[in-house]
Amino acid sequence: MFCTANQRTAIDYKDGTFDSLGNPDGMCIDQEGKIWVACYGAGKIIRFDTETGSLSFFWCLVNVH
């Protein structure tokens, strides 16, 4: 679970999320306020909309380590 400065939940990794998205291994917030998460084990970088908590974009990487 990731929380924003105003102490509300922005993203909630629910049961089964790790199977499809992998384990969060780093994150940053862009200038639009969206959260980008590097996903270990899934070869993805994903972007969440902090207003809705929904997945708004993902980028699959070629090499998964």
C-alpha distances in whole Angstrom, upper triangle without the diagonal:
4,7,10,13,14,11,10,7,8,6,5,6,9,12,14,12,12,16,16,14,14,12,10,13,13,12,14,15,18,21,20,17,15,12,14,12,14,14,16,18,18,20,18,17,15,15,12,14,12,15,14,11,13,14,17,18,18,21,22,24,27,27,24,24
4,7,10,12,9,9,6,6,5,7,9,12,15,17,14,14,18,18,15,15,13,10,12,11,10,11,12,15,18,17,13,12,9,11,11,13,14,16,19,19,20,18,16,14,13,11,12,10,13,13,10,13,14,16,17,18,20,22,23,27,26,24,24
4,7,8,6,5,5,5,7,9,12,15,18,20,17,18,22,21,19,19,17,14,16,14,12,12,12,15,17,17,13,13,11,14,13,17,18,20,23,23,24,21,19,17,15,13,13,10,12,13,11,14,16,18,19,20,23,25,26,30,30,28,28
4,5,5,6,7,6,9,12,15,18,21,23,20,21,25,24,21,21,19,16,17,15,12,12,10,13,15,14,10,11,10,13,14,18,19,22,25,25,25,22,20,17,15,13,12,9,11,13,12,15,16,18,20,21,23,26,27,31,31,29,29
4,5,8,10,10,13,16,18,21,25,27,24,25,28,27,24,25,22,19,20,17,15,14,12,15,15,15,12,14,13,16,17,21,22,25,28,28,28,26,23,21,18,16,15,12,13,16,15,19,20,21,23,24,26,29,30,34,34,32,32
4,6,9,10,14,16,19,21,25,27,25,26,29,29,26,27,24,21,23,20,18,17,15,17,17,17,13,15,15,19,20,23,25,27,30,30,31,28,25,22,20,17,16,12,13,15,15,19,21,22,24,26,28,31,33,36,37,35,35
4,7,9,12,13,16,19,22,25,22,23,27,27,24,25,22,20,21,19,17,17,16,19,20,19,15,16,15,18,19,22,23,26,29,28,29,27,24,22,20,17,16,12,13,15,14,18,20,22,24,25,28,30,32,35,35,33,33
4,6,9,11,14,16,20,22,20,21,25,24,22,23,21,19,21,19,17,17,15,18,19,18,14,14,14,17,18,21,22,25,27,27,28,25,23,20,18,15,14,10,10,12,11,15,17,19,22,23,26,28,30,34,34,32,33
4,6,7,11,12,16,18,16,18,21,20,18,19,18,16,18,17,15,16,15,17,19,18,14,13,12,15,15,19,19,22,24,23,25,22,20,17,15,12,12,9,10,10,8,12,14,17,19,20,23,25,27,31,31,29,29
4,7,10,13,16,18,15,17,20,19,16,18,17,14,17,15,13,13,12,14,16,14,11,10,9,12,12,16,17,20,22,21,22,19,17,14,12,8,8,5,7,8,6,9,11,13,16,17,20,22,25,28,29,27,27
4,7,9,13,14,11,13,16,15,13,14,13,11,14,14,12,13,13,15,18,16,13,11,9,11,11,14,14,17,19,18,19,16,15,12,10,7,9,7,10,9,5,8,9,12,14,15,18,20,22,25,26,24,25
4,6,10,12,9,11,14,14,12,13,13,11,15,15,14,16,16,19,21,20,17,14,12,14,13,15,14,17,18,18,20,17,16,14,13,10,12,11,13,11,8,10,11,14,16,17,20,21,23,26,26,24,24
4,7,8,6,7,11,11,9,10,9,9,13,14,14,16,17,20,23,22,19,16,13,14,12,14,12,14,15,14,17,15,15,13,13,11,14,13,16,14,10,11,11,15,16,15,18,19,21,24,24,21,21
4,6,5,8,10,11,11,12,12,13,16,18,18,20,21,23,26,25,22,19,17,17,15,17,15,17,17,16,19,18,18,16,16,14,16,16,18,15,12,12,13,17,18,18,20,21,23,26,26,23,23
4,6,7,9,10,11,12,12,14,18,20,20,23,24,27,30,28,25,23,20,20,18,19,16,17,16,16,19,18,19,18,19,17,20,20,21,19,15,15,16,19,20,19,22,22,24,26,26,22,23
4,6,5,7,9,10,11,14,17,19,20,23,24,26,30,28,26,23,20,19,17,17,14,15,14,13,17,16,18,16,18,17,20,20,22,19,16,15,15,18,19,17,19,19,21,23,23,20,21
4,5,5,6,7,9,10,14,16,16,19,20,23,26,24,22,19,16,16,13,14,11,13,12,11,14,13,14,12,14,13,16,17,19,17,13,12,11,15,15,14,16,16,18,21,21,18,19
4,6,5,4,6,8,12,14,16,19,21,23,27,26,23,20,17,16,13,12,9,10,9,9,12,12,13,13,15,15,18,19,22,20,16,15,14,17,17,15,16,15,17,19,18,15,16
4,6,6,9,12,14,17,19,22,24,26,29,28,26,23,20,18,15,14,11,11,9,8,12,12,15,14,17,17,21,22,24,22,18,17,15,18,18,15,16,15,16,18,18,14,16
4,6,9,12,15,17,17,20,22,23,27,25,24,20,18,16,14,13,10,11,10,7,10,10,12,11,14,15,18,20,22,19,16,14,12,15,14,12,13,12,14,16,17,14,16
4,7,8,11,13,14,17,18,20,23,22,21,17,14,12,10,9,6,9,8,6,9,7,9,8,11,12,16,17,20,18,15,13,10,13,12,10,11,10,12,15,15,13,14
4,7,9,12,13,17,19,21,25,24,22,19,16,14,10,9,5,6,5,5,8,8,10,10,14,14,18,19,22,21,17,16,14,16,15,12,13,12,13,15,14,11,12
4,6,9,11,15,18,20,24,24,21,18,15,13,9,8,5,5,7,8,10,10,11,11,14,15,18,19,22,21,17,17,15,18,17,14,15,14,15,17,16,13,12
4,6,8,11,14,17,20,20,18,15,12,10,6,6,5,6,9,10,11,10,9,10,12,12,16,16,19,19,15,15,14,16,15,13,14,14,15,18,17,14,14
4,7,11,14,17,20,21,19,17,13,11,7,5,6,6,9,11,11,11,10,11,13,15,18,18,22,22,18,19,17,18,17,15,15,15,14,17,16,13,12
4,7,11,13,17,18,16,14,10,8,6,5,8,9,13,13,13,12,10,11,12,13,16,16,20,21,17,18,16,17,16,15,15,16,15,18,17,16,15
4,7,10,14,14,12,10,7,5,4,6,9,12,15,15,14,12,9,9,9,11,13,13,17,18,15,16,14,15,14,13,14,16,16,20,19,18,18
4,7,10,11,9,8,6,5,7,9,12,15,19,18,17,14,11,11,10,11,13,12,16,17,15,16,15,15,14,14,15,17,18,21,22,21,21
4,7,8,6,5,5,6,9,12,15,18,21,20,19,16,13,12,9,10,10,10,13,15,13,15,14,14,14,15,16,19,20,24,24,23,24
4,5,5,6,7,7,11,14,17,20,23,22,20,17,13,12,10,11,11,11,14,16,15,16,15,13,13,14,15,19,20,23,24,24,25
4,5,7,10,11,15,17,21,24,27,25,24,21,17,16,13,13,12,12,14,17,17,18,17,15,15,17,18,22,23,27,28,28,29
4,6,9,11,15,18,21,24,27,25,24,20,17,15,11,11,9,10,11,14,14,15,15,12,13,16,18,21,23,27,28,28,30
4,7,10,13,16,19,22,25,24,23,20,16,14,10,9,8,7,9,12,12,13,13,12,14,16,18,22,23,27,28,27,29
4,7,10,13,16,19,22,20,20,16,13,10,7,6,5,6,9,10,10,10,10,9,10,12,15,18,20,24,25,24,26
4,6,10,13,16,19,17,17,14,10,8,5,5,7,7,10,12,10,10,10,10,10,11,14,16,18,22,23,21,22
4,7,10,13,16,15,14,10,7,6,4,6,9,10,14,14,12,12,10,10,9,9,10,13,14,18,19,18,19
4,6,10,13,12,11,8,6,5,6,8,12,12,16,16,13,13,11,12,11,9,10,12,13,17,17,15,16
4,6,10,9,8,6,5,7,9,11,15,16,20,19,16,16,13,14,12,10,10,10,10,14,13,12,12
4,6,6,6,5,6,7,11,13,16,17,21,20,17,16,13,15,13,10,10,10,10,13,13,10,11
4,6,6,8,9,11,14,16,20,21,24,24,20,19,17,19,17,14,13,12,11,13,11,8,8
4,6,8,11,13,17,18,22,23,27,25,22,21,18,20,18,14,14,11,11,12,10,7,7
4,6,9,11,14,16,20,22,25,23,20,18,15,17,15,11,11,8,9,10,10,7,9
4,7,10,14,16,20,22,25,24,21,19,16,17,14,10,8,6,5,7,7,5,7
4,6,10,13,16,18,22,20,18,16,12,13,10,7,5,5,6,9,10,9,11
4,7,10,14,16,19,18,16,14,11,11,8,6,5,7,8,11,12,12,13
4,7,10,12,15,15,12,11,7,8,6,4,6,9,11,15,16,15,17
4,7,9,12,12,10,9,6,6,5,6,9,12,14,18,19,18,20
4,6,9,8,6,6,5,5,7,9,12,15,17,21,22,21,23
4,6,6,5,6,6,6,9,12,15,18,21,24,26,25,27
4,6,5,8,9,10,12,15,18,21,23,27,28,27,28
4,6,8,11,11,14,17,20,24,26,30,31,30,31
4,5,9,10,13,16,20,22,25,29,30,29,30
4,7,9,12,14,18,20,23,26,27,26,27
4,6,9,11,15,18,21,24,26,24,26
4,6,8,11,14,17,20,22,21,23
4,7,11,14,17,20,22,22,24
4,7,10,13,17,19,19,21
4,7,10,13,15,15,18
4,6,10,12,12,15
4,7,9,9,13
4,6,7,10
4,6,10
4,6
4
